[in-house]
Amino acid sequence: MRSKDRIAYFYDGDVGSVYFGAKHPMKPHRLCMTHHLVLSYDLHKKMEIYRPHKAYPVELAQFHSADYVEFLHRITPDTQHLFLNELTKYNLGEDCPVFDNLFEFCQIYAGGTIDAARRLNNQLCDIAINWAGGLHHAKKCEASGFCYINDLVLGILELLKYHARVLYIDIDVHHGDGVEEAFYFTDRVMTVSFHKYGDLFFPGTGDAKEIGEREGKFYAINVPLKDGIDDLSFTRLFKTIISKVVETYQPGAIVLQCGADSLAGDRLGCFNLSIDGHSECVSFVKRFNLPLLVTGGGGYTKENVARCWTVETGVLLDTELPNEIPENDYIKYFAPEFSLKIPNGQIENLNSKSYLSTIKMQVLENLRCIQHAPSVQMQEVPPDFYIPDFDEDEQNPDERIDQHSQDKHIQRDDEYYEADNDNDQMDVS
């Protein structure tokens, strides 16, 4: 048992300044809100805070096709009308719009996850957090579901340089299709996704029958759920499956995608999870004491996303937070209660005990098909591609922590949320 986890936290205020568009549900501004809430609870004093490097195009091309990366680098709102064929080819448009500073946004959130993996690899921390990451839908050659670059795949590829087996866990309400697809044919990554499935819910994949192929057969696990699942049902199923997965697969590191759209009251979600239920999954994974990379993901009710990821930062720090939210630059978003708790979900739970039992038995049966953890002949570890020009560990820790205070304080009048008066409330497709 480690005496005290060393936690690295990655943040760049510029991620919160990008704007997908007035009617678009993705609001990167939620990352600024999360960060300021983390600061208001003084959690930054218990972690090492880093500004991630901006991932180079060649780093992004470790997974994505070079032509797709180049197009993202080149395209702007002013020039997109000249590239209609390419926009279609790369699936850019309504869900994945072209906006100002799109490529820099991708470089920052992907750089954070890559840096997080490298710090874990070099044993400079035990847990690494990048709430800006977790964009799990992006594919090798195209954008999908508000995601352009799949930082999770890039982070996992880094971890595979040092670990024979990596476990990926996804608790976003949407299926983690991009990550599953990337590793569908290998036993070196096991992907486990808990998500809503059916009723044409995006992305339409994630049936329990999807289990991987070739060397990857039985190494993709899908837990398809129906509307309205609650804390008790979800956490019980999560703990049963994940404990068996870890025991069977014996991963060297874990990547946990904490999409907050599985919370009750999410604008695009349909589950009834409380923040306590969601964060219990994070706490459970932490207790395995394996190198852990934690990211954000979906989450479209901004104030609840900020609440959730702040509570989960506390969980990773073994710090319980008072329910009353301290004064911070975004305090008005948390009115009128100014508390961390969120209202209970009102969606009917369509997950019967027999349905959940069937899914559980199916997953455990597939795990039994893996006799033992696959052995991987480890070659000499390749060098990290990116070597910084400075040694960040020689920086004065006080200066490093102070760095975030220079991050931009981003506030958009057109993004204000006031429940039914929210200017985007009508567009929840």
Secondary structure, 3 states (H helix, E strand, C coil): CCCCCCEEEECCHHHHHCCCCCCCCCCCHHHHHHHHHHHHCCHHHHCEEECCCCCCHHHHCCCCCHHHHHHHHHCCCCCHHHCHHHHHHCCCCCCCCCCCCHHHHHHHHHHHHHHHHHHHHCCCCCEEEECCCCCCCCCCCCCECCECCCHHHHHHHHHCCCCCCEEEEECCCCCCHHHHHHCCCCCCEEEEEEEECCCCCCCCCCCCCCCCCHHHCCCEEEEEECCCCCHHHHHHHHHHHHHHHHHHHCCCEEEEECCHHHECCCCCCCCCECHHHHHHHHHHHHCCCCCEEEECCCCCCHHHHHHHHHHHHHHHCCCCCCCECCCCCCHHHHCCCCECCCCCCCCCCCCCHHHHHHHHHHHHHHHHCCCCCCCCCCCCCCCCCCCCCCCHHHCCHHHHHHHHHHCCCCCCHHHCCCHHHCCCCCCCC
